[in-house]
Amino acid sequence: MSAPVKDQVKDQVRDHEGAPGRTPAPGPGTAARLALRDLRGSIKSFRVMIACLALGVAAVAGIGSFTAAIGEGLERDAQALLGGDLDIRLTHRRPSAAHLAWLKARGRVSAAVRMRSMARPAGKAAPNPATRDRTLVELKAVDRAYPLYGTVVTDPPMRLNAALARDADGAFGAVVGRGLLARLGLARGGKFRIGGADFRIKAVLLREPDQSSGRFKLGPRVLISDRALDATGLVQPGSLIRFHTRLATAPGTDVVALQADLTRAFPNAGWRVRNTRAATPHLRRHIDRAALFFTLVGLAALLIGGIGVAGAVTGYLEGKRETIATLKCLGATGGFIFAMFALEVGVVALMGIGLGLIVGAGLPALGTPGLAAFLPVIPRIAVYPGPLMVAAGYGIAVAVLFTLWPLARAREVTAAELFRGLVARPRFRPPAAVIIGLALALAAIVGLALATSVRPAFALWFMAGTAMAFLLFLGLAKGISRLAGAAARRLAQGGVRRPRLSLALANIHRPGAPARPIIVALGVGLTVFVALVQVEGNLRRQITERIPANAPAFYFIDIQPGQVAGFEAAVKGVPGAGRIKSVPTMRGRIVKVGGKPVETTRVAHGARWAVRGDRGLTYMGARPEGTKIVSGRWWAAGYKGPALISLDARIARGLGIGVGDTLTVNVLGREITGRIANTRRVDWSTLGLNFVIIFSPGVLEDAPQTFIATVEALPRAEEAVIRAVTDRFANITAISVREALAAIMDALDNIAAAARAVAALALIAGILVLAGALAAGLRERTRDAVILKVTGVRRRDLCVAYLIEYGIAGAAAGLVAAVAGSLAGYFILSFIMDADWVILPGPAAAVLVASAGGVVVLGFAGTWRALAQKPAPVLRRL
């Protein structure tokens, strides 16, 4: 105990002395003054605690603040992102005159048309080997009123209508994404052709206000005028074209009520309507899910850091046992001891939490510049109290959960320890108040996770998995400690002379060994990391390795019925082209399930994608090759009768329907109800022509439709196939499977990079725990090393013993983490993502090697100071 603190204690005790026989008992004020004075010179002892709390709190606060900033940006720019106050989308057809009249009576109206098409350099120039002469583009045609809200940003800056105007030579103006320039080898002022019209590049598109409202993009954007679209000749009956009509209303208009009025006026229009209250539901959904996952991983990092917090507090209080014993001799009660050190720990915890909140609050401002290219909207930079309060709540709960136990142990230190250097400590039995406090802290963590989660069930599973991981590695640490003790005793009893191994095993088994917190912290962190790597690797495998050898090279869409024979002839004329499959297709939207509106139907999470918008559907007579019927039977050959439906079995389960139930689909404004004749297993990984809904013959033949085809081709023949088809049929669009998969892989890379960055926080927290455990045990390590060296043990022997000790701890944590993380990945893929799983031994082995090697290196670096100490000063303190 430091002299100033001792003097202050004596002064306080003297002040409390009273009548004879009264035992002096320092009060709460004394505890506060002693705590603050003692803390002035002890902050460095809590560096690991501050770092652990700051890291976890910063992760949770930063992710929450960034999500809130993006959410505010979406709310702020809702009109621009949607394109208006209302967006009405129709597939295959334009709105009727009655529709437009109703809308124009209520505000300003603008139209935009979206579709995919093929672009190629204008003229007959020979193909450039370094570029392409055909490429898929995302085409958007707009009227002169576009955009109703927001601004189109171009390079060089220019008015959109001027950029899209027609030139004197007949070429229409176009604003294009930078990717088109690279693909076709063009520059500003260059000409290209889409359909039957020529276009001149007037500017490069930097940003369009409604860019987030489109589909997954497979090609660069090309922005043209509505007049230019008519000149291309691409608008054909049944073509996959989406017609958007946007309405800008007067300020203060209730858009929800306006949408309801529109639905009542045209109940069977078959369109999809969105308003600014839900301008980008798919985007909001993805952001919320990503934020939930990242927040939970950040919470896991905070919980792992809690082990470091407990270690730091335990190590600090172990060094204060003499002080506590002195206070007990001077009349301090256990409650006084608890209050004094709880105040110290509380102040330090608030420092760590406060630092984390500051960093987390500043994350949106720090991260926006680097992530701007990946964000659909510019985040609104501000301080958001909600996420900060949640992060602070997590931090306080974790601090209480991991410090209450060592604080309760400290109050049980006896005055006898002042007179004996080493005292056998009795088994600690915490009082009921401590157990209740721990339970409340744990309940607060779980309650916060559930209350703030957009998917409470997922949060609950994650918390349960994290708790199981902690229990698993706690059991592993205890088991290894007991096995090490048993092995050390057996070596001693058997007379086996392996002093290095015996010393390593004894170090693992001894009380307060750093191996235990190292195994728990690194084990949980590595488990999270392995699970993410296994999920990512399996998803990559399904995208690449599981593609069948006979997978198609292309999808061709928008083939008119009268062009099918010519299309097949053009493909067959190309050497290296293979099998062709084609079926009629159209778009429809599920509107009723079992006779009830789909809005009132309870739809399982995995089937919701099928009812969110329009889906591709077809009709067939014969049962498709390779179809696996799950329930029911395929209709008979030549069937003519009421509409029957073959439905994807997974979607049927998700909708809660089966054979004999009805399903109603809106096709081009007409509702068609069919009875489910069978459900079938659809394997989307084949990349073949699969449909969720297949109708029986005699229902859809007269509806406007196009054909979709798949073509197998050798790689050397792919460009020739595209040229042969698009030279003859300008309206047909080719989608390269290889390029589509590459686009998906790029998106997966971005997601995986973000996930790995967040998961790295758990590993950093584990490393901090390792550092804290080494720092807390440095005093004992130094004493043991000095005694052993004095008794003749060489430094080399100590080094080898330490290497064995840390190698065992790291290898055990890595091995079990590899298994547990792989099992967690299996659970996520099989039960949440409904995907296939295989064990990927490479990442698991890498984790095992990295864990063992990393712990050995870091552990040995931390104990080098103990080996370098001179014996005399240490022996004098014993």
NORNOR-V976637 format. One line per field, one symbol per residue. ss: DSSP state (~ for helix, > for strand, _ for the rest). phi: phi as a letter, one per 40 degrees, with the letter a starting at -180 (. if undefined). burial: + if it has 9 or more other ideal C-beta (glycine too) atoms within 8 Angstrom, else -. Layout:
BEGIN
ss: ???
phi: ???
burial: ???
END
This chain:
BEGIN
ss: __~~~~~~~~~~~~~~___________~~~~~~~~~~~~~__~~~~~~~~~~~~~~~~~~~~~~~~~~~~~~~~~~_~~~~~___>>>>>>_____~~~~~~~~___>>>>>>>>>>>>>>_____________>>>>>>>>__________>>>____~~~~__>_____>>>>>_~~~~~~~______>>>>__>>>>>>>>>>>___~~~______>>>>>>~~~~~~~_________>>>>>>>______~~~~~~~~~~~______>>>>~~~__~~~~~~~~~~~~~~~~~~~~~~~~~~~~~~~~~~~~~~~_~~~~~~~~~____~~~~~~~~~~~~~~~~~~~~~~~~~~~~~~~~~~~~~~~~~__________~~~~~~~~~~~~~~~~~~~~~~~~~~____~~~~_____________~~~~~~~~~~~~~~~~~~~~____~~~~~~~~~~~~~~~~~~~~~~~~~~~~~~~~~~~~~~_____~~~~~~~~~~~____~~~~~~~~~~~~~~~~~~~~~~~~~~~~~~__________>>>>>>_~~~~~~~~~~~~____>>>>>>>>>>>>>>>>>__>>~~~____~~~~~~~___>>>>>________>>>>>___________>>>>>~~~~~~~______>>>>>>__>>>>>>>>>>>>__~~~______>>>__________>>>>>>>>_~~~~~~~~~~~~~~____>>>>~~~~~~~~~~~~~~~~~~~~~~~~~~~~~~~~~~~~~~~~_~~~~~~~~~~~~~____~~~~~~~~~~~~~~~~~~~~~~~~~~~~~~~~~~~~~~________~~~~~~~~~~~~~~~~~~~~~~~~~~~~__~~~~~~~_
phi: .cdccdcccccccccccbcdgcccbdcccccccccccccdbbdccbccccccccccccccccccccccccccccccbdccccgicbbbbbbgaccccccccccccbicbbbabbababbadcgbccdcdcbbbaacbccbbbccccccbgbcbbbccacccccccccccgcccabbccccccccgbbdgcbabbgbbcbbccacccabcbcccccccbaccbbbcccccdccgccbdgccbbbbbbbbbcdgcccccccccccccbcbcgbbbbbccbcbcccccccccccccccccccccccccdcccccccccccccbcccccccccchccccccccccccdcccccccccccccccccccdcccddcbdcbccaccccacbcdcccccccdccccccdbbcccccccccccccccbbcbbcccccbcccccdccccccccccccccccbccbdcccccccccccccccdccccccccccccccccccccccgccbcccccccccccccgcccccccccccccccdccdccccccccccccbcccccccccabbbgccdcbccccccccccccgcbcbbaacaababcbabggbdcccccbcdcbcccbcacbcaabacccccgcbccagbccccgcbidcbbbbdcccccccgbadgcbbbbcbfgbcbbbcccabbcbbcccgccbbcbbcccgbbcccdabbbbbbcacdcccccccccccccbcccbbbccccccccccccccccccccccccccccccccccdccccccccccccccccccccchccdcccccccccdcccccccccccccccccccccccccbbcfbcbbcbcdcccccccccccccccccccccccccccccdcccccc
burial: ----++-+++-++--+-------+++---++++++++++--++-++++++++++++++++++++++++++++++--+++++++++++++++++-+---++-++---+-++++++++++++++--------+++++++++++++--+++++-+++---+-+-++++++---++++++++-++-++++---++++++-+++++++++--+++++++---+++++++++-++-++++++-++++++++++++---+-+--++--++--+---++-++++--++--++--++++++++++++++++++++++++++++++++-+++++++++-+++---++++++++++++++-+++-+++-+++-++--++------+-+-+----+--++-++++++++++++++++++++++-+---++---------------++-++-+++-+++-+++--+----+++-++-++--++-+++-+++-+++-++-++--+-------+++++++++++---++++++++++++++++++++++++++++++++-++---+++++++++++-++-+++-++--+-++--+++++++++++++++---+--+-++--++-++---+++++++-------+----+----+---+++++++++++++++-+-++++++++-+++++++++++-+----+---+++++++-++--+-+++++++++---++++++++++--+++++++++-+++-+++-++-+++-+++-+++++++++++++++++++++--++++++-++-------++++++++++++++++++++++++++-+++++++----+-+--+--+++-++++++++++-+++-++-+++-+-+--++---
END
